[in-house]
Amino acid sequence: MLVLHGTTRRSLIVGIICDVFNVMMYVSPLTIMAKVIKTKSVKYMPFWLSLANFLNGVCWTTYALIHPFDIYVLISNSIGAVSGLVQLILYAFYFCRGENNDDGDQHNSTEVQLSERPRDVEA
């Protein structure tokens, strides 16, 4: 408030900063999407998180269009809606292909297996 005088300049700077961080939040699953494509398995991509990402972007984009038009809310959240849509399409593609198994590695589960204790062991 001491550096930038007037609401127009403050809105511009705060809007750009918020857009940068919001876009970073929305496109952060790109690394997971790359892993899904590489492994051809959706086990690393949670469906509900992708759906929530898409719906959040759609809701805020709609809000930015119908309320007083807000370009800062529109830019980042429309990118988020597109990113969420791409995630859902990718999820549907690899899930429907049926290649969402554990890559044959069934022993890497979180369950702990107890080893059998030898019977009649004497010291």
BALO-89492 format. One record per atom (N, C-alpha, C): residue in three letters; residue number from 0; y, x negated, z; atom name. Coordinates in pm, 1 decimal. Each point is the difference from the previous one (the first is absolute). Layout:
<rest:ALA	nr:NUM	v:Y	u:X	w:Z	atom:CA>
...
***
This chain:
<rest:MET	nr:0	v:-119.6	u:-81.5	w:0.0	atom:N>
<rest:MET	nr:0	v:119.6	u:81.5	w:0.0	atom:CA>
<rest:MET	nr:0	v:126.1	u:-85.9	w:0.0	atom:C>
<rest:LEU	nr:1	v:-12.5	u:-123.1	w:49.7	atom:N>
<rest:LEU	nr:1	v:116.9	u:-86.9	w:1.3	atom:CA>
<rest:LEU	nr:1	v:23.6	u:-64.8	w:-135.4	atom:C>
<rest:VAL	nr:2	v:-107.8	u:-24.5	w:-75.5	atom:N>
<rest:VAL	nr:2	v:12.6	u:-69.4	w:-128.3	atom:CA>
<rest:VAL	nr:2	v:34.0	u:96.7	w:-112.3	atom:C>
<rest:LEU	nr:3	v:-73.0	u:111.0	w:-6.1	atom:N>
<rest:LEU	nr:3	v:18.9	u:95.7	w:-109.0	atom:CA>
<rest:LEU	nr:3	v:81.9	u:119.0	w:48.5	atom:C>
<rest:HIS	nr:4	v:114.1	u:15.1	w:-58.8	atom:N>
<rest:HIS	nr:4	v:87.2	u:111.0	w:37.3	atom:CA>
<rest:HIS	nr:4	v:-16.2	u:111.7	w:-102.4	atom:C>
<rest:GLY	nr:5	v:-15.5	u:120.2	w:49.2	atom:N>
<rest:GLY	nr:5	v:-17.0	u:115.1	w:-87.7	atom:CA>
<rest:GLY	nr:5	v:-146.4	u:39.4	w:-10.7	atom:C>
<rest:THR	nr:6	v:-22.0	u:128.9	w:-6.8	atom:N>
<rest:THR	nr:6	v:-137.4	u:50.0	w:-1.9	atom:CA>
<rest:THR	nr:6	v:-70.5	u:-24.4	w:-132.8	atom:C>
<rest:THR	nr:7	v:74.0	u:-14.1	w:-107.9	atom:N>
<rest:THR	nr:7	v:-63.2	u:-21.3	w:-130.8	atom:CA>
<rest:THR	nr:7	v:-72.0	u:-133.9	w:-4.6	atom:C>
<rest:ARG	nr:8	v:65.4	u:-105.3	w:43.3	atom:N>
<rest:ARG	nr:8	v:-62.3	u:-132.9	w:0.2	atom:CA>
<rest:ARG	nr:8	v:-115.1	u:-6.8	w:100.5	atom:C>
<rest:ARG	nr:9	v:19.5	u:56.6	w:117.8	atom:N>
<rest:ARG	nr:9	v:-106.9	u:0.3	w:100.3	atom:CA>
<rest:ARG	nr:9	v:-121.6	u:75.4	w:-51.2	atom:C>
<rest:SER	nr:10	v:21.1	u:113.7	w:-62.8	atom:N>
<rest:SER	nr:10	v:-111.2	u:78.0	w:-54.3	atom:CA>
<rest:SER	nr:10	v:-73.4	u:-77.1	w:-108.4	atom:C>
<rest:LEU	nr:11	v:72.8	u:-72.0	w:-82.3	atom:N>
<rest:LEU	nr:11	v:-61.4	u:-79.2	w:-105.4	atom:CA>
<rest:LEU	nr:11	v:-89.6	u:-109.6	w:58.9	atom:C>
<rest:ILE	nr:12	v:51.3	u:-75.8	w:94.2	atom:N>
<rest:ILE	nr:12	v:-76.2	u:-110.5	w:59.4	atom:CA>
<rest:ILE	nr:12	v:-120.3	u:51.8	w:78.6	atom:C>
<rest:VAL	nr:13	v:19.6	u:99.2	w:83.3	atom:N>
<rest:VAL	nr:13	v:-110.9	u:55.7	w:79.6	atom:CA>
<rest:VAL	nr:13	v:-102.6	u:66.1	w:-91.1	atom:C>
<rest:GLY	nr:14	v:45.8	u:68.3	w:-103.7	atom:N>
<rest:GLY	nr:14	v:-91.5	u:64.1	w:-94.5	atom:CA>
<rest:GLY	nr:14	v:-86.6	u:-101.0	w:-73.2	atom:C>
<rest:ILE	nr:15	v:58.8	u:-109.5	w:-42.1	atom:N>
<rest:ILE	nr:15	v:-76.6	u:-103.9	w:-70.4	atom:CA>
<rest:ILE	nr:15	v:-99.9	u:-66.4	w:93.9	atom:C>
<rest:ILE	nr:16	v:41.7	u:-31.0	w:121.1	atom:N>
<rest:ILE	nr:16	v:-91.4	u:-61.9	w:97.9	atom:CA>
<rest:ILE	nr:16	v:-117.1	u:93.4	w:30.0	atom:C>
<rest:CYS	nr:17	v:28.5	u:125.8	w:21.2	atom:N>
<rest:CYS	nr:17	v:-106.7	u:97.3	w:28.5	atom:CA>
<rest:CYS	nr:17	v:-92.0	u:17.9	w:-120.2	atom:C>
<rest:ASP	nr:18	v:55.9	u:0.4	w:-119.0	atom:N>
<rest:ASP	nr:18	v:-83.1	u:10.6	w:-120.7	atom:CA>
<rest:ASP	nr:18	v:-94.9	u:-118.1	w:-13.7	atom:C>
<rest:VAL	nr:19	v:48.7	u:-119.0	w:27.4	atom:N>
<rest:VAL	nr:19	v:-84.9	u:-119.4	w:-10.9	atom:CA>
<rest:VAL	nr:19	v:-117.8	u:9.3	w:96.3	atom:C>
<rest:PHE	nr:20	v:27.5	u:33.6	w:125.6	atom:N>
<rest:PHE	nr:20	v:-108.4	u:8.1	w:98.0	atom:CA>
<rest:PHE	nr:20	v:-93.8	u:118.0	w:-26.8	atom:C>
<rest:ASN	nr:21	v:53.4	u:110.0	w:-48.9	atom:N>
<rest:ASN	nr:21	v:-83.3	u:116.1	w:-31.4	atom:CA>
<rest:ASN	nr:21	v:-92.1	u:-29.2	w:-118.4	atom:C>
<rest:VAL	nr:22	v:50.9	u:-67.6	w:-101.9	atom:N>
<rest:VAL	nr:22	v:-83.5	u:-37.8	w:-114.6	atom:CA>
<rest:VAL	nr:22	v:-107.8	u:-98.4	w:45.1	atom:C>
<rest:MET	nr:23	v:34.0	u:-93.7	w:87.5	atom:N>
<rest:MET	nr:23	v:-99.4	u:-93.6	w:52.2	atom:CA>
<rest:MET	nr:23	v:-111.6	u:74.7	w:73.3	atom:C>
<rest:MET	nr:24	v:36.2	u:103.4	w:74.7	atom:N>
<rest:MET	nr:24	v:-99.9	u:79.3	w:71.1	atom:CA>
<rest:MET	nr:24	v:-91.5	u:73.5	w:-98.4	atom:C>
<rest:TYR	nr:25	v:57.0	u:56.4	w:-103.5	atom:N>
<rest:TYR	nr:25	v:-79.4	u:78.2	w:-94.3	atom:CA>
<rest:TYR	nr:25	v:-90.3	u:-85.2	w:-88.6	atom:C>
<rest:VAL	nr:26	v:43.9	u:-118.1	w:-39.1	atom:N>
<rest:VAL	nr:26	v:-81.2	u:-81.4	w:-89.8	atom:CA>
<rest:VAL	nr:26	v:-87.9	u:-100.9	w:73.4	atom:C>
<rest:SER	nr:27	v:1.4	u:0.7	w:132.1	atom:N>
<rest:SER	nr:27	v:-85.8	u:-92.2	w:73.7	atom:CA>
<rest:SER	nr:27	v:-149.0	u:22.4	w:-25.7	atom:C>
<rest:PRO	nr:28	v:-46.7	u:121.8	w:-31.1	atom:N>
<rest:PRO	nr:28	v:-142.7	u:15.2	w:-32.2	atom:CA>
<rest:PRO	nr:28	v:-41.7	u:-60.0	w:-133.8	atom:C>
<rest:LEU	nr:29	v:89.5	u:-64.0	w:-73.6	atom:N>
<rest:LEU	nr:29	v:-38.3	u:-60.9	w:-127.1	atom:CA>
<rest:LEU	nr:29	v:-107.8	u:-107.2	w:18.5	atom:C>
<rest:THR	nr:30	v:2.4	u:-70.5	w:110.9	atom:N>
<rest:THR	nr:30	v:-103.0	u:-101.2	w:24.8	atom:CA>
<rest:THR	nr:30	v:-136.2	u:65.1	w:18.0	atom:C>
<rest:ILE	nr:31	v:-2.9	u:114.3	w:66.9	atom:N>
<rest:ILE	nr:31	v:-125.3	u:72.4	w:17.7	atom:CA>
<rest:ILE	nr:31	v:-46.3	u:56.3	w:-134.3	atom:C>
<rest:MET	nr:32	v:94.8	u:45.8	w:-81.5	atom:N>
<rest:MET	nr:32	v:-37.3	u:51.8	w:-131.6	atom:CA>
<rest:MET	nr:32	v:-62.0	u:-110.2	w:-85.5	atom:C>
<rest:ALA	nr:33	v:51.9	u:-120.2	w:11.1	atom:N>
<rest:ALA	nr:33	v:-58.0	u:-112.2	w:-73.8	atom:CA>
<rest:ALA	nr:33	v:-141.7	u:-29.3	w:48.5	atom:C>
<rest:LYS	nr:34	v:-21.4	u:13.0	w:130.0	atom:N>
<rest:LYS	nr:34	v:-133.9	u:-23.5	w:55.5	atom:CA>
<rest:LYS	nr:34	v:-97.0	u:109.1	w:-45.0	atom:C>
<rest:VAL	nr:35	v:47.5	u:123.1	w:-9.8	atom:N>
<rest:VAL	nr:35	v:-84.4	u:110.2	w:-47.2	atom:CA>
<rest:VAL	nr:35	v:-40.8	u:-24.2	w:-145.0	atom:C>
<rest:ILE	nr:36	v:92.7	u:-43.5	w:-81.8	atom:N>
<rest:ILE	nr:36	v:-31.5	u:-27.2	w:-140.8	atom:CA>
<rest:ILE	nr:36	v:-96.5	u:-117.6	w:-11.0	atom:C>
<rest:LYS	nr:37	v:21.6	u:-101.7	w:81.2	atom:N>
<rest:LYS	nr:37	v:-84.4	u:-119.0	w:-6.4	atom:CA>
<rest:LYS	nr:37	v:-142.6	u:28.8	w:45.9	atom:C>
<rest:THR	nr:38	v:-14.8	u:76.1	w:110.2	atom:N>
<rest:THR	nr:38	v:-133.0	u:28.8	w:54.5	atom:CA>
<rest:THR	nr:38	v:-61.4	u:125.9	w:-58.2	atom:C>
<rest:LYS	nr:39	v:80.6	u:79.3	w:-70.8	atom:N>
<rest:LYS	nr:39	v:-44.4	u:129.1	w:-53.9	atom:CA>
<rest:LYS	nr:39	v:-56.5	u:90.1	w:109.7	atom:C>
<rest:SER	nr:40	v:64.0	u:-4.7	w:116.0	atom:N>
<rest:SER	nr:40	v:-42.6	u:79.0	w:115.0	atom:CA>
<rest:SER	nr:40	v:123.6	u:50.6	w:73.8	atom:C>
<rest:VAL	nr:41	v:-4.0	u:124.4	w:44.4	atom:N>
<rest:VAL	nr:41	v:113.4	u:58.5	w:71.2	atom:CA>
<rest:VAL	nr:41	v:-13.8	u:-10.9	w:151.0	atom:C>
<rest:LYS	nr:42	v:-93.1	u:-78.9	w:47.1	atom:N>
<rest:LYS	nr:42	v:-20.5	u:-7.3	w:144.5	atom:CA>
<rest:LYS	nr:42	v:117.0	u:-66.8	w:71.1	atom:C>
<rest:TYR	nr:43	v:82.7	u:-73.5	w:-71.3	atom:N>
<rest:TYR	nr:43	v:115.5	u:-65.7	w:61.7	atom:CA>
<rest:TYR	nr:43	v:126.0	u:85.7	w:-3.8	atom:C>
<rest:MET	nr:44	v:-2.4	u:110.3	w:-73.7	atom:N>
<rest:MET	nr:44	v:117.9	u:84.6	w:-14.3	atom:CA>
<rest:MET	nr:44	v:-24.3	u:134.8	w:68.1	atom:C>
<rest:PRO	nr:45	v:66.9	u:25.4	w:111.1	atom:N>
<rest:PRO	nr:45	v:-18.1	u:129.1	w:66.8	atom:CA>
<rest:PRO	nr:45	v:65.8	u:113.0	w:-79.7	atom:C>
<rest:PHE	nr:46	v:-77.0	u:104.2	w:-25.4	atom:N>
<rest:PHE	nr:46	v:49.3	u:112.2	w:-80.5	atom:CA>
<rest:PHE	nr:46	v:118.1	u:69.6	w:66.2	atom:C>
<rest:TRP	nr:47	v:-10.3	u:27.1	w:129.8	atom:N>
<rest:TRP	nr:47	v:103.5	u:78.1	w:67.9	atom:CA>
<rest:TRP	nr:47	v:132.9	u:-75.0	w:5.6	atom:C>
<rest:LEU	nr:48	v:-4.0	u:-130.1	w:8.8	atom:N>
<rest:LEU	nr:48	v:123.7	u:-77.8	w:-2.7	atom:CA>
<rest:LEU	nr:48	v:65.3	u:7.0	w:-138.3	atom:C>
<rest:SER	nr:49	v:-80.7	u:-6.6	w:-104.3	atom:N>
<rest:SER	nr:49	v:53.8	u:11.7	w:-136.0	atom:CA>
<rest:SER	nr:49	v:58.4	u:137.9	w:-24.3	atom:C>
<rest:LEU	nr:50	v:-68.4	u:103.0	w:48.5	atom:N>
<rest:LEU	nr:50	v:50.9	u:136.4	w:-15.2	atom:CA>
<rest:LEU	nr:50	v:129.8	u:19.8	w:77.4	atom:C>
<rest:ALA	nr:51	v:5.7	u:-51.2	w:122.9	atom:N>
<rest:ALA	nr:51	v:122.2	u:12.2	w:80.0	atom:CA>
<rest:ALA	nr:51	v:115.2	u:-75.8	w:-64.6	atom:C>
<rest:ASN	nr:52	v:-27.4	u:-115.4	w:-56.9	atom:N>
<rest:ASN	nr:52	v:101.0	u:-78.5	w:-70.2	atom:CA>
<rest:ASN	nr:52	v:57.0	u:79.6	w:-117.3	atom:C>
<rest:PHE	nr:53	v:-87.9	u:61.7	w:-77.7	atom:N>
<rest:PHE	nr:53	v:43.0	u:79.7	w:-114.7	atom:CA>
<rest:PHE	nr:53	v:81.1	u:121.6	w:44.0	atom:C>
<rest:LEU	nr:54	v:-50.6	u:73.8	w:98.0	atom:N>
<rest:LEU	nr:54	v:70.1	u:121.3	w:44.6	atom:CA>
<rest:LEU	nr:54	v:134.8	u:-31.4	w:63.6	atom:C>
<rest:ASN	nr:55	v:8.5	u:-109.1	w:72.9	atom:N>
<rest:ASN	nr:55	v:127.4	u:-40.4	w:59.0	atom:CA>
<rest:ASN	nr:55	v:102.5	u:-31.5	w:-109.0	atom:C>
<rest:GLY	nr:56	v:-42.9	u:-72.7	w:-102.2	atom:N>
<rest:GLY	nr:56	v:90.1	u:-30.2	w:-110.3	atom:CA>
<rest:GLY	nr:56	v:45.9	u:124.7	w:-74.4	atom:C>
<rest:VAL	nr:57	v:-92.6	u:93.6	w:-21.4	atom:N>
<rest:VAL	nr:57	v:34.7	u:124.6	w:-70.3	atom:CA>
<rest:VAL	nr:57	v:98.1	u:83.7	w:82.4	atom:C>
<rest:CYS	nr:58	v:-25.8	u:11.9	w:129.4	atom:N>
<rest:CYS	nr:58	v:88.6	u:80.3	w:85.9	atom:CA>
<rest:CYS	nr:58	v:141.8	u:-55.3	w:1.6	atom:C>
<rest:TRP	nr:59	v:14.7	u:-130.7	w:19.4	atom:N>
<rest:TRP	nr:59	v:132.7	u:-59.3	w:5.9	atom:CA>
<rest:TRP	nr:59	v:68.6	u:-2.4	w:-136.8	atom:C>
<rest:THR	nr:60	v:-77.1	u:-13.9	w:-107.2	atom:N>
<rest:THR	nr:60	v:60.2	u:6.5	w:-133.4	atom:CA>
<rest:THR	nr:60	v:53.1	u:140.4	w:-26.9	atom:C>
<rest:THR	nr:61	v:-78.1	u:100.4	w:37.0	atom:N>
<rest:THR	nr:61	v:44.4	u:138.3	w:-16.3	atom:CA>
<rest:THR	nr:61	v:124.8	u:26.9	w:82.5	atom:C>
<rest:TYR	nr:62	v:1.0	u:-50.2	w:123.8	atom:N>
<rest:TYR	nr:62	v:117.4	u:16.0	w:86.2	atom:CA>
<rest:TYR	nr:62	v:123.0	u:-64.3	w:-62.6	atom:C>
<rest:ALA	nr:63	v:-17.3	u:-118.1	w:-56.3	atom:N>
<rest:ALA	nr:63	v:114.2	u:-69.7	w:-60.0	atom:CA>
<rest:ALA	nr:63	v:53.1	u:73.1	w:-122.9	atom:C>
<rest:LEU	nr:64	v:-85.5	u:74.1	w:-67.9	atom:N>
<rest:LEU	nr:64	v:43.3	u:71.5	w:-120.4	atom:CA>
<rest:LEU	nr:64	v:64.8	u:134.3	w:30.2	atom:C>
<rest:ILE	nr:65	v:-49.1	u:71.7	w:102.6	atom:N>
<rest:ILE	nr:65	v:50.9	u:136.1	w:21.5	atom:CA>
<rest:ILE	nr:65	v:109.1	u:8.4	w:105.9	atom:C>
<rest:HIS	nr:66	v:2.9	u:-90.2	w:93.2	atom:N>
<rest:HIS	nr:66	v:106.7	u:0.9	w:99.7	atom:CA>
<rest:HIS	nr:66	v:120.9	u:-66.9	w:-64.8	atom:C>
<rest:PRO	nr:67	v:97.0	u:-39.1	w:72.9	atom:N>
<rest:PRO	nr:67	v:104.9	u:-74.2	w:-70.2	atom:CA>
<rest:PRO	nr:67	v:-62.4	u:-124.4	w:-63.0	atom:C>
<rest:PHE	nr:68	v:17.5	u:-15.4	w:-127.5	atom:N>
<rest:PHE	nr:68	v:-64.7	u:-107.1	w:-76.8	atom:CA>
<rest:PHE	nr:68	v:26.4	u:-134.3	w:67.3	atom:C>
<rest:ASP	nr:69	v:-106.7	u:-68.3	w:39.7	atom:N>
<rest:ASP	nr:69	v:10.5	u:-129.2	w:68.0	atom:CA>
<rest:ASP	nr:69	v:-79.2	u:-103.1	w:-79.1	atom:C>
<rest:ILE	nr:70	v:70.3	u:-87.0	w:-68.2	atom:N>
<rest:ILE	nr:70	v:-63.6	u:-97.8	w:-87.4	atom:CA>
<rest:ILE	nr:70	v:-83.4	u:-100.3	w:78.3	atom:C>
<rest:TYR	nr:71	v:42.0	u:-34.0	w:123.0	atom:N>
<rest:TYR	nr:71	v:-72.0	u:-98.6	w:79.3	atom:CA>
<rest:TYR	nr:71	v:-135.4	u:53.1	w:44.5	atom:C>
<rest:VAL	nr:72	v:-6.3	u:124.2	w:38.5	atom:N>
<rest:VAL	nr:72	v:-127.3	u:62.1	w:38.4	atom:CA>
<rest:VAL	nr:72	v:-86.5	u:21.9	w:-123.7	atom:C>
<rest:LEU	nr:73	v:62.4	u:35.2	w:-110.4	atom:N>
<rest:LEU	nr:73	v:-74.1	u:28.9	w:-123.3	atom:CA>
<rest:LEU	nr:73	v:-69.3	u:-123.5	w:-57.1	atom:C>
<rest:ILE	nr:74	v:68.3	u:-111.2	w:-6.0	atom:N>
<rest:ILE	nr:74	v:-55.3	u:-119.5	w:-65.3	atom:CA>
<rest:ILE	nr:74	v:-126.7	u:-47.6	w:69.5	atom:C>
<rest:SER	nr:75	v:10.4	u:-28.6	w:127.8	atom:N>
<rest:SER	nr:75	v:-115.0	u:-59.1	w:69.3	atom:CA>
<rest:SER	nr:75	v:-115.4	u:97.8	w:14.7	atom:C>
<rest:ASN	nr:76	v:28.9	u:125.0	w:24.4	atom:N>
<rest:ASN	nr:76	v:-108.0	u:95.4	w:20.7	atom:CA>
<rest:ASN	nr:76	v:-65.0	u:45.1	w:-129.7	atom:C>
<rest:SER	nr:77	v:72.0	u:-2.3	w:-110.5	atom:N>
<rest:SER	nr:77	v:-65.9	u:28.7	w:-127.6	atom:CA>
<rest:SER	nr:77	v:-93.2	u:-114.5	w:-37.4	atom:C>
<rest:ILE	nr:78	v:38.9	u:-123.9	w:31.1	atom:N>
<rest:ILE	nr:78	v:-91.1	u:-113.6	w:-18.0	atom:CA>
<rest:ILE	nr:78	v:-121.7	u:17.3	w:90.0	atom:C>
<rest:GLY	nr:79	v:21.6	u:49.1	w:121.9	atom:N>
<rest:GLY	nr:79	v:-110.6	u:24.4	w:92.1	atom:CA>
<rest:GLY	nr:79	v:-93.3	u:109.9	w:-47.9	atom:C>
<rest:ALA	nr:80	v:55.4	u:105.2	w:-59.4	atom:N>
<rest:ALA	nr:80	v:-84.2	u:107.7	w:-52.2	atom:CA>
<rest:ALA	nr:80	v:-85.7	u:-49.9	w:-116.6	atom:C>
<rest:VAL	nr:81	v:59.3	u:-80.5	w:-86.9	atom:N>
<rest:VAL	nr:81	v:-75.6	u:-56.0	w:-112.0	atom:CA>
<rest:VAL	nr:81	v:-107.0	u:-95.8	w:51.5	atom:C>
<rest:SER	nr:82	v:33.9	u:-82.2	w:97.5	atom:N>
<rest:SER	nr:82	v:-96.2	u:-93.1	w:58.7	atom:CA>
<rest:SER	nr:82	v:-115.9	u:75.3	w:64.5	atom:C>
<rest:GLY	nr:83	v:30.6	u:106.1	w:73.8	atom:N>
<rest:GLY	nr:83	v:-105.4	u:80.3	w:61.2	atom:CA>
<rest:GLY	nr:83	v:-87.5	u:68.9	w:-103.1	atom:C>
<rest:LEU	nr:84	v:60.6	u:45.7	w:-108.3	atom:N>
<rest:LEU	nr:84	v:-77.4	u:62.8	w:-107.0	atom:CA>
<rest:LEU	nr:84	v:-95.0	u:-100.0	w:-65.3	atom:C>
<rest:VAL	nr:85	v:48.3	u:-121.2	w:-23.1	atom:N>
<rest:VAL	nr:85	v:-85.1	u:-103.9	w:-58.3	atom:CA>
<rest:VAL	nr:85	v:-116.5	u:-31.6	w:95.1	atom:C>
<rest:GLN	nr:86	v:26.9	u:-4.5	w:129.3	atom:N>
<rest:GLN	nr:86	v:-106.7	u:-24.3	w:97.3	atom:CA>
<rest:GLN	nr:86	v:-104.8	u:110.3	w:-5.0	atom:C>
<rest:LEU	nr:87	v:43.7	u:125.2	w:-6.4	atom:N>
<rest:LEU	nr:87	v:-94.4	u:112.4	w:-4.1	atom:CA>
<rest:LEU	nr:87	v:-81.3	u:-0.3	w:-129.1	atom:C>
<rest:ILE	nr:88	v:63.4	u:-32.8	w:-111.2	atom:N>
<rest:ILE	nr:88	v:-72.8	u:-7.1	w:-127.4	atom:CA>
<rest:ILE	nr:88	v:-103.7	u:-111.8	w:5.2	atom:C>
<rest:LEU	nr:89	v:39.5	u:-114.1	w:53.5	atom:N>
<rest:LEU	nr:89	v:-93.0	u:-111.9	w:13.3	atom:CA>
<rest:LEU	nr:89	v:-115.5	u:35.5	w:92.3	atom:C>
<rest:TYR	nr:90	v:31.2	u:68.2	w:109.5	atom:N>
<rest:TYR	nr:90	v:-103.9	u:41.8	w:93.8	atom:CA>
<rest:TYR	nr:90	v:-97.4	u:96.0	w:-68.0	atom:C>
<rest:ALA	nr:91	v:53.7	u:98.5	w:-70.7	atom:N>
<rest:ALA	nr:91	v:-85.3	u:98.2	w:-67.2	atom:CA>
<rest:ALA	nr:91	v:-86.2	u:-66.3	w:-107.2	atom:C>
<rest:PHE	nr:92	v:57.5	u:-94.9	w:-73.8	atom:N>
<rest:PHE	nr:92	v:-73.9	u:-67.5	w:-107.1	atom:CA>
<rest:PHE	nr:92	v:-120.3	u:-75.0	w:55.1	atom:C>
<rest:TYR	nr:93	v:21.4	u:-82.1	w:102.3	atom:N>
<rest:TYR	nr:93	v:-110.2	u:-79.9	w:52.6	atom:CA>
<rest:TYR	nr:93	v:-93.4	u:80.6	w:90.2	atom:C>
<rest:PHE	nr:94	v:51.3	u:104.5	w:63.2	atom:N>
<rest:PHE	nr:94	v:-87.2	u:84.7	w:81.6	atom:CA>
<rest:PHE	nr:94	v:-93.8	u:81.8	w:-87.8	atom:C>
<rest:CYS	nr:95	v:51.3	u:52.7	w:-110.8	atom:N>
<rest:CYS	nr:95	v:-83.2	u:79.5	w:-91.4	atom:CA>
<rest:CYS	nr:95	v:-100.4	u:-85.1	w:-76.0	atom:C>
<rest:ARG	nr:96	v:28.4	u:-127.5	w:-16.8	atom:N>
<rest:ARG	nr:96	v:-95.5	u:-89.3	w:-65.5	atom:CA>
<rest:ARG	nr:96	v:-119.3	u:-27.1	w:89.3	atom:C>
<rest:GLY	nr:97	v:13.3	u:28.7	w:128.3	atom:N>
<rest:GLY	nr:97	v:-111.7	u:-15.8	w:91.6	atom:CA>
<rest:GLY	nr:97	v:-25.8	u:-142.6	w:41.1	atom:C>
<rest:GLU	nr:98	v:96.8	u:-88.2	w:-20.4	atom:N>
<rest:GLU	nr:98	v:-18.1	u:-139.9	w:35.2	atom:CA>
<rest:GLU	nr:98	v:70.8	u:-33.3	w:131.2	atom:C>
<rest:ASN	nr:99	v:0.6	u:94.4	w:91.8	atom:N>
<rest:ASN	nr:99	v:67.1	u:-22.2	w:126.2	atom:CA>
<rest:ASN	nr:99	v:-99.2	u:-34.3	w:110.0	atom:C>
<rest:ASN	nr:100	v:-101.4	u:-75.0	w:-35.9	atom:N>
<rest:ASN	nr:100	v:-99.6	u:-40.4	w:97.5	atom:CA>
<rest:ASN	nr:100	v:48.6	u:-121.6	w:76.4	atom:C>
<rest:ASP	nr:101	v:-88.3	u:-54.6	w:81.7	atom:N>
<rest:ASP	nr:101	v:36.0	u:-115.5	w:81.0	atom:CA>
<rest:ASP	nr:101	v:-38.0	u:-130.2	w:-67.3	atom:C>
<rest:ASP	nr:102	v:-8.6	u:-0.3	w:-132.1	atom:N>
<rest:ASP	nr:102	v:-32.9	u:-118.1	w:-79.3	atom:CA>
<rest:ASP	nr:102	v:-133.2	u:-61.7	w:41.0	atom:C>
<rest:GLY	nr:103	v:-92.2	u:83.2	w:44.8	atom:N>
<rest:GLY	nr:103	v:-132.3	u:-46.8	w:36.6	atom:CA>
<rest:GLY	nr:103	v:-4.9	u:-73.1	w:132.6	atom:C>
<rest:ASP	nr:104	v:109.6	u:-14.8	w:66.4	atom:N>
<rest:ASP	nr:104	v:4.0	u:-72.1	w:125.5	atom:CA>
<rest:ASP	nr:104	v:-2.7	u:100.6	w:114.1	atom:C>
<rest:GLN	nr:105	v:-118.3	u:37.5	w:40.0	atom:N>
<rest:GLN	nr:105	v:-14.3	u:105.1	w:99.4	atom:CA>
<rest:GLN	nr:105	v:1.4	u:-54.4	w:141.6	atom:C>
<rest:HIS	nr:106	v:-2.1	u:-128.5	w:19.3	atom:N>
<rest:HIS	nr:106	v:-5.1	u:-56.1	w:133.8	atom:CA>
<rest:HIS	nr:106	v:137.8	u:-35.5	w:54.0	atom:C>
<rest:ASN	nr:107	v:105.3	u:28.5	w:-73.2	atom:N>
<rest:ASN	nr:107	v:134.7	u:-28.9	w:46.3	atom:CA>
<rest:ASN	nr:107	v:65.7	u:121.5	w:64.3	atom:C>
<rest:SER	nr:108	v:-76.1	u:84.7	w:61.9	atom:N>
<rest:SER	nr:108	v:57.1	u:117.1	w:64.3	atom:CA>
<rest:SER	nr:108	v:50.1	u:-38.5	w:138.2	atom:C>
<rest:THR	nr:109	v:66.3	u:93.2	w:64.9	atom:N>
<rest:THR	nr:109	v:54.0	u:-27.6	w:132.3	atom:CA>
<rest:THR	nr:109	v:-102.7	u:24.0	w:110.1	atom:C>
<rest:GLU	nr:110	v:-117.2	u:42.5	w:-36.5	atom:N>
<rest:GLU	nr:110	v:-102.9	u:23.7	w:99.7	atom:CA>
<rest:GLU	nr:110	v:-59.9	u:-132.5	w:45.7	atom:C>
<rest:VAL	nr:111	v:-33.8	u:-4.4	w:126.5	atom:N>
<rest:VAL	nr:111	v:-61.5	u:-119.2	w:55.5	atom:CA>
<rest:VAL	nr:111	v:-148.4	u:26.5	w:12.5	atom:C>
<rest:GLN	nr:112	v:-78.2	u:-90.4	w:-52.5	atom:N>
<rest:GLN	nr:112	v:-144.5	u:15.3	w:9.2	atom:CA>
<rest:GLN	nr:112	v:-51.5	u:-92.7	w:107.7	atom:C>
<rest:LEU	nr:113	v:-85.3	u:55.1	w:82.8	atom:N>
<rest:LEU	nr:113	v:-60.1	u:-80.0	w:105.4	atom:CA>
<rest:LEU	nr:113	v:-125.1	u:-66.3	w:-53.1	atom:C>
<rest:SER	nr:114	v:-15.6	u:-124.4	w:32.8	atom:N>
<rest:SER	nr:114	v:-122.1	u:-67.5	w:-42.4	atom:CA>
<rest:SER	nr:114	v:-111.4	u:35.7	w:97.0	atom:C>
<rest:GLU	nr:115	v:-121.0	u:-5.9	w:-51.1	atom:N>
<rest:GLU	nr:115	v:-113.9	u:33.0	w:84.4	atom:CA>
<rest:GLU	nr:115	v:-23.2	u:-112.7	w:98.2	atom:C>
<rest:ARG	nr:116	v:-27.8	u:38.3	w:123.2	atom:N>
<rest:ARG	nr:116	v:-30.1	u:-100.3	w:101.3	atom:CA>
<rest:ARG	nr:116	v:-147.6	u:-32.5	w:-6.3	atom:C>
<rest:PRO	nr:117	v:-34.1	u:-124.6	w:5.3	atom:N>
<rest:PRO	nr:117	v:-141.5	u:-34.8	w:-2.0	atom:CA>
<rest:PRO	nr:117	v:-68.9	u:50.1	w:126.2	atom:C>
<rest:ARG	nr:118	v:-117.5	u:53.3	w:-18.8	atom:N>
<rest:ARG	nr:118	v:-76.7	u:50.2	w:113.1	atom:CA>
<rest:ARG	nr:118	v:-81.8	u:-112.5	w:61.1	atom:C>
<rest:ASP	nr:119	v:-20.7	u:10.4	w:124.3	atom:N>
<rest:ASP	nr:119	v:-86.2	u:-93.3	w:75.4	atom:CA>
<rest:ASP	nr:119	v:43.2	u:-145.1	w:-18.6	atom:C>
<rest:VAL	nr:120	v:125.9	u:-24.3	w:15.0	atom:N>
<rest:VAL	nr:120	v:48.2	u:-137.5	w:-6.9	atom:CA>
<rest:VAL	nr:120	v:-0.4	u:-55.4	w:142.2	atom:C>
<rest:GLU	nr:121	v:-66.3	u:-112.1	w:16.4	atom:N>
<rest:GLU	nr:121	v:-5.8	u:-62.0	w:132.1	atom:CA>
<rest:GLU	nr:121	v:80.8	u:-126.5	w:0.0	atom:C>
<rest:ALA	nr:122	v:59.1	u:-28.9	w:112.9	atom:N>
<rest:ALA	nr:122	v:84.5	u:-118.3	w:10.8	atom:CA>
<rest:ALA	nr:122	v:-78.5	u:-124.3	w:28.8	atom:C>
***
